[in-house]
Amino acid sequence: MSDRPTLDGATILLVEDDESLKGLLHKYLDRHHSRVLVAENGEEAWRLFQEHAVDVIISDWMMPKMDGKELLARVQSTRRGRGTPFLFLTAKDKLEDLVDALGAGASEYITKPFHMTELVARVQTLLRMKRLQDDLRREKMRLEDELQLAQRVQSALMSRRSEPPANLEVLVHYQPSRFLSGDFFDLIHVGEGHYGLFIGDVTGRGPAAALVTSLVKGFLSRLAPGLTDPARVLQLLNDHLSEVLEPQMYVSAFYGIFHAGRRTFRFSNGGQNRQLRLSGPNRTPRPLYIDGSLVGLFPGQTYEQAQVELEPGDRLLLFTDGVYEAAGVAGEYEGFEWLQRTAAEHASDPLDRFLLSFLPRPETEGEIPTLEDDLLAAAVEVKG
């Protein structure tokens, strides 16, 4: 059995304008079990690269019509080309030429004269690297496909909420920083004209945070019905979560119950930001806040609650801190000042435009802004 190194049937694009060297290279590479495509200049090589799936490119630098450096630039300008190893085989032996080539994106650089065994060994190394990169790329695509599926499942799950009463309009916007979100909103028909409004922000991001949001939603669906005391609901939720969450996991939560008949809003806070209430003839923004511990850290926590009267035309803005971060505002104090200013400026806008005023604007139409943190905002308006 031969111990000659093999190139495993790889497709190699050989670009060389010297006929004798080109023939010698073609023959030698072919003996090592590779498929060789031959071009005598960069222009012909560019055409072959576009027509064939190429594993490695071996190219001279100085050639007529299109030189090797221009060919490299064209190859690098394509998505496929950026993953294709490019080896320069050239008489240009100065250090600055080597640095220039590697800086332009070349994978390897061999100067003439050279040993054929060295060339094959380097090509083998490039092929191994390419196979690893291809495997990583396929695995990345597989994981992204799974995450996109999980995102659709989470979105469908989180969109399942009770219908609001006739005198309450509710608009919600949420956007994960990645595929999956740790922020969520829920509207729960508690019973007898009572409707619960819940926002939660799970520590961390990604799949782990998304799993906890599903857990919280499941607990709420069992705990909230029949209970018109929001502080009691947060207490029960805290006790349940503290039993099952890892020590570093917790939820910052705000839960309020709207009575459709009396138009009262009773609320409790579990480590969430100050929320916003707009009331009076000019919809003056006012903080909606009561102190409370994070949910899920320690069992046995108790929570306080407060109540406000709402009139037709009054609004609530319920949100997580991703709204501050998306606006580029650092710190809760500065963030809440920005929130109040923005709310005052857009208080007379229709509810959908009012909500949009707190969301990041894309640089180009149709683009989804990239976020550092999950974002959730819900705008609520009391009707007559």
Legacy VTK file of the C-alpha trace (Angstrom):
# vtk DataFile Version 3.0
C-alpha trace
ASCII
DATASET POLYDATA
POINTS 384 float
0.000 0.000 0.000
1.363 3.459 -0.892
2.027 5.923 1.961
1.921 8.844 -0.470
-0.147 11.706 0.990
-3.544 12.037 -0.627
-5.672 15.103 -1.323
-8.877 13.065 -0.976
-10.391 13.997 -4.308
-10.326 17.730 -3.572
-11.030 20.131 -6.433
-8.020 22.418 -6.857
-8.025 25.492 -9.068
-4.459 25.886 -10.410
-3.611 29.296 -11.885
-0.209 29.519 -13.588
0.927 31.189 -16.830
4.183 29.212 -17.179
3.253 26.247 -19.377
5.950 23.844 -18.208
5.378 24.523 -14.493
1.641 24.368 -14.987
1.921 20.948 -16.627
4.249 19.646 -13.925
1.958 20.875 -11.128
-1.115 19.458 -12.818
0.490 16.041 -13.149
1.815 16.007 -9.578
-1.449 17.110 -7.988
-3.394 14.644 -10.094
-1.164 11.812 -8.826
-2.228 12.758 -5.292
-5.885 12.064 -5.994
-7.146 15.552 -6.646
-9.306 17.015 -9.401
-7.377 19.877 -11.008
-8.935 22.804 -12.889
-6.307 24.717 -14.848
-6.217 28.423 -15.789
-3.384 30.469 -17.277
-4.449 33.853 -15.881
-6.704 35.384 -13.245
-9.482 36.193 -15.680
-9.870 32.567 -16.749
-9.537 31.424 -13.134
-12.339 33.766 -12.025
-14.639 32.234 -14.619
-13.778 28.693 -13.479
-14.274 29.633 -9.825
-17.782 30.867 -10.588
-18.636 27.698 -12.520
-17.218 25.040 -10.161
-17.171 24.179 -6.462
-13.498 24.738 -5.630
-11.808 23.464 -2.453
-8.426 25.227 -2.775
-6.936 27.828 -5.110
-3.204 27.714 -5.965
-2.255 30.842 -7.867
0.750 32.637 -9.273
0.915 36.363 -8.480
2.309 37.909 -11.696
0.127 36.957 -14.680
-1.315 38.686 -17.759
-4.901 40.045 -17.951
-5.593 39.677 -14.210
-2.894 39.060 -11.615
-3.184 36.843 -8.555
-3.856 39.666 -6.118
-6.821 40.932 -8.105
-8.117 37.366 -8.395
-7.823 37.011 -4.592
-9.804 40.238 -4.116
-12.587 39.002 -6.392
-12.732 35.608 -4.683
-12.784 37.260 -1.251
-15.687 39.478 -2.324
-17.991 36.437 -2.506
-19.493 34.580 0.433
-18.261 31.220 -0.872
-14.830 32.623 -1.650
-14.233 33.850 1.883
-14.290 30.211 2.962
-12.029 28.970 0.128
-8.287 28.664 0.973
-6.039 30.671 -1.363
-2.357 29.736 -1.698
0.091 32.023 -3.516
2.851 30.239 -5.422
5.128 33.033 -6.642
8.620 34.262 -7.333
7.927 37.392 -5.263
10.084 36.590 -2.248
10.258 39.872 -0.331
8.848 40.066 3.170
6.565 42.968 2.256
5.004 40.845 -0.509
4.264 38.057 1.967
2.731 40.527 4.439
0.733 42.182 1.650
-0.686 38.851 0.457
-1.631 37.573 3.913
-3.156 40.937 4.763
-5.297 40.727 1.609
-6.725 37.380 2.736
-4.351 34.728 1.368
-4.185 31.539 3.437
-0.656 30.449 2.496
2.391 31.806 0.647
5.092 29.693 -1.021
7.989 31.213 -2.979
9.580 29.730 -6.076
11.599 27.573 -6.295
9.772 25.142 -4.004
9.481 21.446 -3.161
6.432 19.577 -4.437
6.123 17.653 -1.166
5.945 20.927 0.752
3.212 22.207 -1.572
1.112 19.055 -1.106
1.612 19.127 2.678
0.426 22.729 2.852
-2.551 22.009 0.638
-3.458 19.095 2.910
-3.350 21.440 5.915
-5.574 23.952 4.133
-8.049 21.216 3.261
-8.218 20.030 6.877
-8.851 23.591 8.004
-11.532 24.018 5.348
-13.273 20.808 6.398
-13.315 21.991 10.010
-14.670 25.393 8.973
-17.313 23.753 6.795
-18.340 21.499 9.697
-18.570 24.509 12.016
-20.599 26.414 9.440
-23.045 23.533 9.006
-23.364 23.132 12.780
-23.965 26.873 13.130
-26.697 26.706 10.476
-28.282 23.725 12.221
-28.288 25.517 15.570
-29.709 28.667 13.995
-32.486 26.635 12.371
-33.321 25.090 15.758
-33.251 28.485 17.445
-35.521 29.966 14.786
-37.964 27.117 15.370
-37.741 27.718 19.131
-38.339 31.426 18.509
-41.517 30.673 16.562
-42.710 28.331 19.312
-41.948 30.915 22.000
-43.634 33.681 20.021
-46.759 31.561 19.581
-46.765 30.657 23.282
-46.253 34.229 24.473
-48.941 35.589 22.165
-51.555 33.375 23.862
-53.184 35.737 26.328
-56.675 36.706 27.394
-58.638 39.284 25.453
-58.794 42.657 27.263
-62.140 44.040 28.435
-64.046 46.376 26.126
-62.825 49.484 27.967
-59.109 48.627 27.760
-56.878 48.790 24.676
-53.571 46.936 24.941
-50.688 47.047 22.430
-47.492 45.063 22.986
-44.084 45.089 21.319
-41.326 42.676 22.247
-38.077 41.882 20.498
-35.375 39.460 21.619
-31.757 40.559 21.502
-30.983 37.209 19.876
-33.394 34.487 18.805
-35.135 33.942 22.132
-36.371 36.426 24.697
-36.271 36.499 28.493
-38.811 39.357 28.581
-42.520 38.757 28.290
-45.956 40.251 28.827
-49.146 38.482 29.806
-52.780 39.502 30.096
-54.804 37.218 32.351
-58.560 37.230 32.894
-58.561 36.758 36.646
-62.349 36.617 36.869
-65.362 38.809 37.715
-64.189 41.839 35.724
-60.561 41.632 36.909
-57.702 41.512 34.393
-54.072 40.949 35.322
-51.239 42.732 33.453
-47.849 41.111 33.981
-44.390 42.000 32.693
-41.322 39.955 33.511
-37.615 40.130 32.743
-35.632 36.954 33.376
-31.978 37.419 34.221
-29.682 36.535 31.330
-30.593 35.969 27.690
-31.034 33.189 25.186
-32.437 29.662 25.627
-32.077 29.492 29.430
-33.970 32.762 29.936
-36.594 31.685 27.390
-37.197 28.426 29.267
-37.760 30.364 32.491
-40.276 32.671 30.764
-42.267 29.589 29.764
-42.062 28.343 33.347
-43.282 31.689 34.716
-46.137 31.823 32.235
-47.190 28.313 33.254
-47.120 29.198 36.947
-49.112 32.386 36.325
-51.790 30.532 34.396
-52.368 28.376 37.488
-51.802 30.928 40.265
-53.476 34.099 38.991
-57.102 33.057 38.245
-59.350 33.878 41.169
-56.768 36.026 42.993
-57.394 39.793 42.913
-54.451 40.583 45.168
-51.341 41.159 42.975
-48.976 41.078 45.965
-50.218 37.606 46.855
-49.659 36.399 43.287
-46.044 37.649 43.320
-45.508 35.971 46.685
-46.756 32.613 45.391
-44.775 33.005 42.156
-41.638 33.803 44.157
-42.052 30.701 46.341
-42.589 28.440 43.334
-39.638 29.847 41.361
-37.209 29.839 44.291
-37.695 26.066 44.509
-36.822 25.336 40.880
-34.470 28.077 39.610
-30.691 27.939 39.773
-29.273 30.316 42.436
-28.151 32.872 39.855
-31.545 32.997 38.107
-34.365 35.360 39.038
-37.162 37.440 37.532
-37.847 41.149 37.864
-41.624 41.437 37.613
-44.483 43.930 37.749
-48.052 42.729 38.164
-51.174 44.851 38.212
-54.895 44.018 38.222
-57.358 46.244 36.378
-61.003 46.215 37.475
-63.015 46.888 34.342
-66.102 48.116 36.179
-64.499 50.443 38.741
-61.495 51.318 36.530
-59.060 50.751 39.386
-55.528 49.448 38.953
-53.987 47.626 41.908
-50.315 46.755 41.436
-47.275 45.175 43.040
-43.615 45.184 42.095
-40.966 42.466 42.243
-37.716 44.276 41.461
-38.946 45.846 38.220
-38.365 49.426 37.038
-40.715 52.268 37.811
-43.547 51.986 35.317
-45.435 54.950 33.872
-48.967 56.267 34.243
-50.326 59.119 32.108
-53.393 60.757 33.635
-55.368 63.980 33.753
-56.600 66.159 30.885
-53.058 66.493 29.449
-52.023 62.903 30.169
-49.272 64.024 32.525
-46.638 61.270 32.978
-46.255 60.049 36.566
-44.228 57.150 38.012
-46.106 54.004 38.940
-43.942 52.371 41.566
-43.832 50.477 44.803
-40.731 48.809 46.211
-40.360 45.024 46.088
-37.782 42.220 45.997
-36.730 40.288 42.906
-38.841 37.198 42.270
-37.342 33.734 42.647
-34.252 34.489 44.728
-35.411 33.614 48.246
-38.535 31.803 49.483
-40.859 33.513 51.919
-40.663 37.013 50.428
-43.692 39.257 50.901
-44.764 42.092 48.631
-46.578 45.393 49.055
-49.254 46.744 46.748
-50.827 50.094 45.861
-53.878 51.223 43.907
-54.690 54.097 41.533
-57.946 55.235 39.983
-57.969 55.395 36.199
-60.177 57.567 34.010
-61.087 57.226 30.329
-58.112 58.434 28.293
-55.538 57.506 30.951
-52.630 55.389 29.794
-50.080 52.992 31.250
-46.662 52.243 29.812
-45.291 48.933 31.073
-41.740 48.071 29.989
-38.429 46.382 30.784
-35.010 48.041 30.927
-34.264 47.002 27.354
-36.253 50.104 26.343
-33.632 52.311 28.042
-30.723 50.421 26.518
-32.182 50.456 23.004
-32.532 54.254 23.301
-28.876 54.542 24.320
-29.727 55.907 27.779
-27.494 54.709 30.612
-28.889 54.237 34.112
-32.419 53.898 35.457
-32.650 57.505 36.680
-31.598 58.986 33.328
-33.693 56.380 31.520
-36.854 57.237 33.412
-36.334 60.967 32.782
-36.048 60.218 29.056
-39.147 58.035 29.283
-41.187 60.817 30.923
-40.045 63.388 28.353
-40.882 61.083 25.460
-44.280 60.217 26.969
-45.129 63.910 27.431
-44.131 64.715 23.833
-46.290 61.924 22.396
-49.130 61.854 24.933
-51.701 63.014 22.366
-50.587 60.546 19.686
-52.762 57.540 18.874
-51.820 54.584 21.049
-49.874 52.755 18.326
-47.737 55.811 17.532
-47.314 56.492 21.239
-45.845 52.995 21.668
-43.578 53.389 18.634
-42.032 56.536 20.109
-40.245 54.381 22.737
-38.860 51.840 20.267
-35.534 51.996 18.385
-35.769 53.243 14.826
-34.038 51.198 12.108
-31.377 52.904 10.024
-33.056 51.708 6.837
-36.716 50.972 6.198
-37.684 47.371 6.900
-34.531 46.635 8.886
-34.850 45.140 12.394
-32.532 46.974 14.801
-29.891 44.888 16.575
-30.330 44.978 20.342
-27.934 44.361 23.221
-30.791 43.373 25.541
-34.295 41.956 25.151
-36.924 44.654 24.753
-40.534 44.718 25.910
-43.010 47.597 25.965
-46.786 47.533 26.411
-49.038 50.567 25.972
-52.443 50.446 27.685
-55.298 52.938 27.338
-58.571 53.118 29.293
-61.599 53.698 27.101
-64.904 55.365 28.060
LINES 1 385
384 0 1 2 3 4 5 6 7 8 9 10 11 12 13 14 15 16 17 18 19 20 21 22 23 24 25 26 27 28 29 30 31 32 33 34 35 36 37 38 39 40 41 42 43 44 45 46 47 48 49 50 51 52 53 54 55 56 57 58 59 60 61 62 63 64 65 66 67 68 69 70 71 72 73 74 75 76 77 78 79 80 81 82 83 84 85 86 87 88 89 90 91 92 93 94 95 96 97 98 99 100 101 102 103 104 105 106 107 108 109 110 111 112 113 114 115 116 117 118 119 120 121 122 123 124 125 126 127 128 129 130 131 132 133 134 135 136 137 138 139 140 141 142 143 144 145 146 147 148 149 150 151 152 153 154 155 156 157 158 159 160 161 162 163 164 165 166 167 168 169 170 171 172 173 174 175 176 177 178 179 180 181 182 183 184 185 186 187 188 189 190 191 192 193 194 195 196 197 198 199 200 201 202 203 204 205 206 207 208 209 210 211 212 213 214 215 216 217 218 219 220 221 222 223 224 225 226 227 228 229 230 231 232 233 234 235 236 237 238 239 240 241 242 243 244 245 246 247 248 249 250 251 252 253 254 255 256 257 258 259 260 261 262 263 264 265 266 267 268 269 270 271 272 273 274 275 276 277 278 279 280 281 282 283 284 285 286 287 288 289 290 291 292 293 294 295 296 297 298 299 300 301 302 303 304 305 306 307 308 309 310 311 312 313 314 315 316 317 318 319 320 321 322 323 324 325 326 327 328 329 330 331 332 333 334 335 336 337 338 339 340 341 342 343 344 345 346 347 348 349 350 351 352 353 354 355 356 357 358 359 360 361 362 363 364 365 366 367 368 369 370 371 372 373 374 375 376 377 378 379 380 381 382 383
